[in-house]
Amino acid sequence: MKFHSALNRIKAIPDRTLVLFGLLGIATTVLFFLKEEEQKEPWDLSRLNQIKGRKVPPVLHLSGKFTDTWVSRPGSPAPRNGEFEIYIRGTNDYFMKCWHGNPTNRPSGLVNMLSSFIPLIGSHYSGWWSVEIVVDDFRGTKGQRWGRFGSQGGGGSGGDGAEWLAPGRRLWNQSGFIGALEEGQINKEIFATETFKKLKSVGDFKLPRRIEFDQRDHSQIYRIDKYEFLDSPASNWFSARKQEYFASFLAATNSLTNN
């Protein structure tokens, strides 16, 4: 009897009210799971067991996901996202690579033909990479794009990089690894602003799990999934990457200098 009485009371509730309660329940559930996800540790602290006191190995390796958003104006590139990894050895050696997709991924004959009529099929085979290198007083950036037919072009530049601000580079100073100083720490130079966020204390250091990097016409967000201190690569590895990506630029610069 009580069951039927309760059922009749529920039936008497207007449909709009039932829908409202249902939506509130769904929203509460979603917020709960989002909060739980936010509190999860995004990277394994056991990777940082090399930290002992204030002594760390000479190379910091970071990796994770990032997004790149440009100021909205005619001709601006579309927002993009991908993966990144960074190697930092003190203040003199820095290497960052960002990418999306695999340049060796090519469509078969049938898929290639279909992608000419259905662009969504061909989009799976497109991508890009970019690198940024700082070695002593040199700084260079270079990128490449590709699609289902192969390379779609790219470009690069080089110049003075002794004081250049690059994502995560200010985690080191001339004395060694220092980490972040405080939540929301801002590092600035004339062309860019970097903000360290979501700090995690490990030993004597604070490590940002999120780096926001703003430039004049676009901004990036780096979500760091992995911190790792390494004994390598050595300085000559960074010099080799400099030569690998900027050989033609360096040759042209040397030619102008010699003339």
C-alpha positions in Angstrom: 0.0 0.0 0.0 2.8 2.4 0.9 4.6 1.6 -2.3 1.5 2.5 -4.4 1.0 5.7 -2.4 4.6 6.8 -3.0 4.2 5.9 -6.7 1.1 8.1 -7.0 2.9 11.0 -5.3 5.8 10.7 -7.8 3.3 10.6 -10.7 1.7 13.8 -9.4 5.0 15.7 -9.7 5.1 17.8 -13.0 7.3 16.4 -15.7 9.4 19.5 -15.8 10.3 19.1 -12.1 11.3 15.5 -12.7 13.5 16.5 -15.6 15.1 19.3 -13.4 15.9 16.8 -10.6 17.3 14.4 -13.2 19.6 17.1 -14.7 20.7 18.2 -11.2 21.6 14.5 -10.4 23.6 14.1 -13.6 25.4 17.4 -13.0 26.3 16.4 -9.5 27.7 13.1 -10.6 29.8 14.7 -13.4 31.2 17.3 -11.0 32.1 14.5 -8.5 34.0 12.5 -11.1 35.8 15.6 -12.4 36.9 16.5 -8.9 38.1 13.0 -8.3 40.1 13.1 -11.6 41.6 16.5 -10.6 42.9 15.0 -7.4 44.6 12.1 -9.0 48.3 12.2 -9.2 49.1 12.8 -13.0 52.6 11.4 -12.8 54.4 8.9 -10.7 56.6 10.5 -8.0 58.7 7.3 -7.9 60.3 8.7 -11.1 61.8 11.4 -8.9 63.6 9.1 -6.5 66.9 10.5 -7.8 66.3 13.6 -5.8 68.4 13.4 -2.6 68.7 16.6 -0.6 69.5 19.3 -3.1 71.6 17.2 -5.4 70.1 16.0 -8.7 71.5 14.4 -11.9 72.4 17.0 -14.5 69.6 16.5 -17.0 65.8 17.1 -16.5 63.4 15.3 -18.9 59.8 16.4 -19.2 57.1 15.0 -21.3 53.3 15.2 -21.7 50.5 16.9 -23.7 50.1 20.4 -24.9 47.7 22.8 -26.7 48.6 25.8 -28.9 46.0 28.5 -29.5 46.5 31.5 -31.7 44.9 35.0 -31.5 41.7 34.9 -33.6 42.2 37.0 -36.7 42.0 36.4 -40.5 44.8 34.0 -41.6 45.6 32.8 -38.1 46.5 29.1 -37.7 43.9 26.8 -36.2 44.4 25.7 -32.6 46.4 22.5 -32.4 47.3 19.9 -29.8 49.9 17.2 -29.5 52.7 15.7 -27.4 56.0 17.2 -26.2 59.2 16.2 -24.6 62.0 18.5 -23.2 65.6 17.8 -22.2 67.3 20.5 -20.1 70.9 20.4 -19.1 71.6 23.4 -16.9 71.2 26.8 -18.5 73.3 26.2 -21.6 71.6 23.2 -23.2 67.9 22.9 -24.1 65.9 20.8 -26.5 62.2 20.6 -27.0 60.2 18.7 -29.6 56.4 18.9 -30.1 54.5 16.8 -32.5 51.2 15.4 -33.7 50.9 12.3 -35.8 53.5 10.1 -37.5 55.3 11.2 -40.6 55.8 7.6 -41.7 52.0 6.9 -41.7 50.8 6.9 -45.3 47.5 5.8 -46.8 47.2 2.8 -49.1 46.1 3.2 -52.7 42.3 2.7 -52.1 42.3 4.9 -49.0 44.4 7.5 -50.7 41.9 7.7 -53.6 38.9 7.9 -51.2 40.6 10.6 -49.2 40.5 12.8 -52.3 36.7 12.8 -52.1 36.3 12.5 -48.3 38.7 14.9 -46.5 38.0 13.3 -43.1 39.7 10.1 -44.2 42.9 12.0 -45.3 43.1 14.0 -42.0 44.2 10.8 -40.2 47.4 10.9 -42.2 48.4 14.6 -41.6 50.5 16.0 -38.8 53.5 18.2 -37.9 56.5 18.5 -35.7 58.5 21.4 -34.3 61.7 21.7 -32.4 63.3 24.4 -30.3 67.0 24.3 -29.4 69.2 26.4 -27.2 72.9 25.7 -27.1 75.1 28.2 -25.4 74.4 31.5 -27.2 72.5 29.9 -30.1 68.7 29.5 -30.3 66.8 28.0 -33.2 63.3 26.9 -34.0 62.2 24.7 -36.9 59.0 22.9 -38.0 57.6 20.6 -40.6 54.1 19.7 -41.7 52.9 16.7 -43.7 49.7 15.3 -45.2 48.6 12.2 -47.1 50.8 13.1 -50.1 53.9 13.8 -48.0 55.6 17.0 -46.9 53.6 20.2 -46.9 56.5 22.5 -46.1 57.9 24.1 -43.0 60.5 26.6 -41.9 62.9 27.7 -39.2 65.0 30.5 -37.8 68.0 31.0 -35.6 69.7 33.7 -33.5 71.0 34.7 -30.1 69.6 32.5 -27.4 71.7 33.1 -24.3 68.9 34.6 -22.3 66.0 33.2 -24.4 62.9 32.2 -22.4 61.7 28.7 -23.4 59.2 26.4 -21.6 60.7 25.0 -18.4 64.2 26.5 -19.0 63.9 28.7 -15.9 63.7 25.6 -13.7 67.5 25.9 -13.8 69.9 28.7 -13.0 73.7 29.0 -13.0 73.8 27.2 -9.7 71.8 24.2 -10.9 68.3 22.9 -10.7 66.0 25.2 -8.6 62.5 24.2 -9.6 59.6 26.6 -9.1 59.6 29.2 -6.4 55.9 29.6 -5.8 52.5 28.9 -7.2 51.8 31.2 -10.2 55.4 32.2 -10.6 55.9 34.4 -13.7 59.0 34.5 -15.8 59.2 37.2 -18.4 61.3 38.4 -21.4 60.5 40.8 -24.2 58.7 38.3 -26.4 57.1 35.8 -23.9 55.7 35.2 -20.5 55.8 31.9 -18.7 53.7 30.9 -15.6 54.3 27.9 -13.4 51.1 26.3 -12.0 49.9 23.3 -10.0 53.1 22.9 -8.0 54.0 19.6 -6.4 56.6 19.5 -3.6 59.2 16.7 -3.9 62.0 16.8 -1.4 63.4 20.3 -1.3 61.9 21.3 -4.7 58.5 22.5 -6.1 57.7 21.1 -9.5 55.1 22.7 -11.8 52.7 20.2 -13.4 51.4 22.9 -15.8 53.3 25.5 -17.7 51.4 28.3 -19.5 53.5 30.0 -22.1 52.1 33.2 -23.7 53.6 35.0 -26.7 52.4 38.0 -28.7 50.1 36.1 -31.0 49.6 32.7 -29.5 49.8 30.8 -26.2 50.6 27.2 -25.2 49.7 25.1 -22.2 52.0 22.2 -21.3 50.6 19.5 -19.1 53.5 17.6 -17.6 52.9 13.9 -17.1 56.4 12.9 -16.4 59.4 14.3 -14.6 62.7 12.4 -14.8 66.3 13.3 -13.8 69.0 11.7 -15.9 72.7 11.5 -16.2 72.5 11.9 -20.0 72.4 13.2 -22.7 75.8 15.0 -22.5 76.4 18.5 -23.9 77.6 17.1 -27.2 74.2 15.5 -27.8 72.6 19.0 -27.8 75.3 20.3 -30.1 74.6 17.3 -32.5 70.8 18.2 -32.5 71.8 21.8 -33.3 73.8 20.6 -36.3 71.1 18.1 -37.4 68.3 20.6 -37.6 70.1 23.8 -38.4 73.1 22.8 -40.6 72.1 25.0 -43.5 71.5 28.0 -41.3 74.8 27.5 -39.5 76.7 27.1 -42.8 75.1 30.3 -44.2 75.9 32.2 -41.0 79.6 31.0 -41.1 79.9 32.0 -44.7 78.7 35.5 -44.0 81.0 35.7 -41.0 84.0 34.6 -43.0 83.3 37.0 -45.9 
